[in-house]
Amino acid sequence: MNSPKEAGLLATYIFKTSPISTFTAENLAITFPDNFFLIASELTIAIVLSTNSRLFSDLTYDVVQQVMANDFTIANTELKTYATFSVNENTVSMTNISSHLTTTDWTYVFIRGIKNPAMY
């Protein structure tokens, strides 16, 4: 999910992964296309765990902004800011994330501060 979608604006991208009962990830890397420009100091990354597999339906632009400001919870889930990440060109890498995950919840990763490209 990308909010807002307009070119040139700073956006929050949200990625969802399903629960995997037999495996807990240690690391996560997300690579954006070449027309994105990422600056590590401008990014905020957060993780939301939820039993709700349809959390996207509750996410409006205003709700995403409030969640990222730690002013709001979504469907009784709390945001956990994840400060340990690195950026290498267009890849955001998070390490040692297993303590932030469960084997029963859906994981939503919020990445705020990415400038939407002029062309998709």
C-alpha positions as CSV (number, residue, x, y, z in Angstrom):
1,M,0.0,0.0,0.0
2,N,1.3,3.5,-0.8
3,S,-0.2,6.6,0.9
4,P,-0.5,9.1,-0.8
5,K,0.0,7.9,-4.4
6,E,0.8,11.3,-6.0
7,A,4.2,11.7,-7.7
8,G,6.8,13.8,-5.8
9,L,5.2,13.6,-2.4
10,L,6.7,11.9,0.7
11,A,4.8,8.7,1.2
12,T,4.4,5.8,3.6
13,Y,4.7,2.4,2.1
14,I,3.1,-0.5,3.9
15,F,4.0,-4.1,3.3
16,K,2.1,-7.1,4.7
17,T,3.4,-10.6,5.4
18,S,1.3,-13.6,6.6
19,P,2.1,-15.5,9.8
20,I,4.3,-18.5,9.3
21,S,3.9,-20.9,12.2
22,T,7.1,-22.9,11.5
23,F,9.5,-20.0,10.8
24,T,10.4,-16.6,12.3
25,A,12.4,-14.3,10.2
26,E,15.6,-12.8,11.4
27,N,16.1,-10.2,8.7
28,L,14.0,-8.4,6.2
29,A,15.1,-6.5,3.1
30,I,12.8,-4.5,0.8
31,T,14.1,-3.3,-2.5
32,F,12.4,-0.4,-4.3
33,P,12.6,0.2,-8.1
34,D,15.5,2.2,-9.5
35,N,13.4,5.4,-9.9
36,F,13.0,5.7,-6.1
37,F,15.5,7.8,-4.1
38,L,15.9,6.7,-0.4
39,I,17.7,8.7,2.3
40,A,18.2,6.7,5.5
41,S,18.1,9.8,7.8
42,E,14.6,10.7,6.4
43,L,13.0,7.3,6.9
44,T,11.0,6.0,9.8
45,I,10.3,2.3,10.0
46,A,7.6,0.7,12.2
47,I,6.1,-2.7,12.6
48,V,2.5,-3.5,13.5
49,L,1.4,-7.0,14.5
50,S,-2.2,-7.9,14.1
51,T,-4.5,-10.9,14.0
52,N,-6.4,-8.9,11.3
53,S,-5.4,-10.0,7.8
54,R,-7.5,-7.2,6.4
55,L,-5.9,-4.3,8.2
56,F,-5.5,-2.4,4.9
57,S,-9.2,-1.7,4.9
58,D,-8.8,0.4,8.0
59,L,-5.9,2.4,6.6
60,T,-6.8,5.8,5.3
61,Y,-4.2,8.6,4.6
62,D,-5.1,10.3,7.9
63,V,-5.0,7.1,9.9
64,V,-1.6,6.3,8.5
65,Q,-0.2,9.7,9.4
66,Q,-1.6,9.4,13.0
67,V,-0.2,5.9,13.4
68,M,3.2,7.0,12.3
69,A,3.1,9.9,14.7
70,N,2.3,7.4,17.5
71,D,-1.0,9.2,18.1
72,F,-3.3,6.4,17.1
73,T,-3.8,2.6,17.1
74,I,-5.4,0.6,14.4
75,A,-7.9,-2.0,15.3
76,N,-6.4,-2.3,18.8
77,T,-2.9,-2.9,17.5
78,E,0.1,-0.8,18.5
79,L,2.9,0.5,16.4
80,K,6.5,-0.5,17.3
81,T,9.1,1.9,15.8
82,Y,12.0,-0.1,14.4
83,A,15.2,2.1,14.6
84,T,17.8,-0.5,13.5
85,F,17.8,-0.5,9.7
86,S,20.2,0.4,6.9
87,V,19.8,1.7,3.4
88,N,22.0,0.5,0.5
89,E,21.0,2.2,-2.7
90,N,17.3,1.3,-3.0
91,T,17.2,-1.5,-0.4
92,V,16.0,-1.0,3.1
93,S,17.4,-3.8,5.4
94,M,16.2,-4.6,8.9
95,T,18.2,-7.1,11.0
96,N,17.4,-9.0,14.2
97,I,13.6,-8.5,13.8
98,S,12.5,-11.9,15.3
99,S,11.8,-10.3,18.7
100,H,9.3,-8.0,17.0
101,L,7.4,-10.9,15.3
102,T,5.1,-13.7,16.3
103,T,4.2,-16.9,14.5
104,T,0.5,-16.2,14.8
105,D,0.1,-12.6,13.7
106,W,0.1,-10.8,10.4
107,T,3.1,-8.4,10.1
108,Y,2.7,-5.0,8.6
109,V,5.9,-3.0,8.0
110,F,5.5,0.8,7.6
111,I,8.2,2.7,5.8
112,R,7.7,6.5,5.9
113,G,9.7,9.2,4.2
114,I,10.1,7.8,0.7
115,K,9.6,10.3,-2.1
116,N,7.3,9.0,-4.7
117,P,8.9,8.9,-8.1
118,A,7.7,11.2,-10.9
119,M,6.9,8.2,-13.0
120,Y,5.6,4.8,-12.0
